[in-house]
Amino acid sequence: MAIDVVLIFASAVGAEILYHSLPSDLEGEFAHTMAAATFVAVLFVAAMRVQKLYSPNRLILIDDQARSVLSAWCGAFLILASGVFTWGVSHDLSRGDILLFWGLGAASLLAHRVFWWAALPRALESGALRGRTVVSLTCEEAIPQRFVENLTRHGYHIAAHFHIPPNESLIDEVIDNAISICRTSEIEEVVLFVDPERMSHLRSIAKRLRVLPLPVTFVPLGTLSQLFQRAHNDIGETVAIELQRAALSPTEQVVKRIVDIVVSLAGLVFLSPLMLAVAIAIRLDSDGPIFFKQTRHGFNGRPFGIYKFRSMTVLENGDVVRQAEKRDARVTRVGFWIRRFSIDELPQLLNVLYGDMSIVGPRPHASTHDRYFTSAIEKYAFRHHVKSGMTGWAQVNGSRGETETLEKMQKRVELDLWYINNWSIWLDFSIMARTLFVIFAGKNAY
């Protein structure tokens, strides 16, 4: 905290020097800048302190620290700006000074976190910094190595370990020995590692350990640990654990929908001459409708009719649908070219505008293929947690076109799941840009 305060004031002074020059006295504009620095420093340090972000366990989580530092820093300046406007003292502060102060402060505070992120783990592992001394108890012969490494990295030192035997008559003796160690040594905490299969012993062990004035921490092992990693909330007096969350929050859904509407409208306007030319070419090339509509399943498995320019001599739908193959005889002359550059997919801009699809998302498959892959691939159904897309992460990473083997479809599913779990609006824009290169390359498009 002290270093943060020093860095904040140093940033304010540095901004003054760079923007003007350091005055000979501490009056006027410089004094106002220092007052602003004091206000911001108090708000920032208080926000970080309330969130317990100065503890070693949190300091080594660089992503968490970066998000929190930027949020608290920007929040402090927003409150400062609101106060300056409310009190009518904006003329006493230089906007150039304040903006430079904000930039220097953000950079120095982030650099400060990078230092702790690099230094703390090494100091704890080498013993240069004293860790939290604990006694561990587990139903296993030894603590899993990954837990030991994680505890050491986060500043825990296991002074003694006790194995709780399956024989209940011997448990009391083990607990007595653990209590004796805690009373005769500088032990700060007791950590219980318990597997779900041995949960019946947890209550009795915790009851025996109540004689110690020490915190007792329960660390679940095995499948139970996954359950405790889930978010939880209270429904009245009932604790509810979230086993599965929505892929996108309501706010993220709104943002993605706005982008879909803007991009689809722009695409329909700018590509309308090309789409008109393709429609005329299809009509002159072969008999049949210009557009082809096929049933697909999108968000939440809901069926919708997907639009395409007709590129084949057949209009397959329902239970009999065969994927296009290389040198497929069903493809028309015009169809070959529009499939080569994915022009046949352009009518799906209407699906996006209607809300059935998104610009970016897992590509939808025909109903018959959907049913088959859902039963053959365990996580296939997760693709329906978001809207289907005209393009997707799988397509820009080489998983495009025919999926004649289950392995190819499995790879596509894994890429789609990665997209769902790592979604951001910037990822969508990146995929849109990369799609243009994939289209012109024409790989696996037939």
Helices and strands as residue ranges (DSSP letters): H 2-19, H 29-50, H 56-59, H 62-87, G 90-92, H 95-126, E 132-138, H 145-153, E 156-163, H 168-184, E 189-194, G 196-201, H 202-208, G 209-211, E 216-220, H 223-228, E 232-235, E 238-241, H 250-270, H 272-285, E 291-297, G 299-301, E 303-309, H 333-340, G 343-345, H 348-354, E 358-360, H 367-376, G 380-385, E 389-391, G 395-397, H 406-421, H 425-441
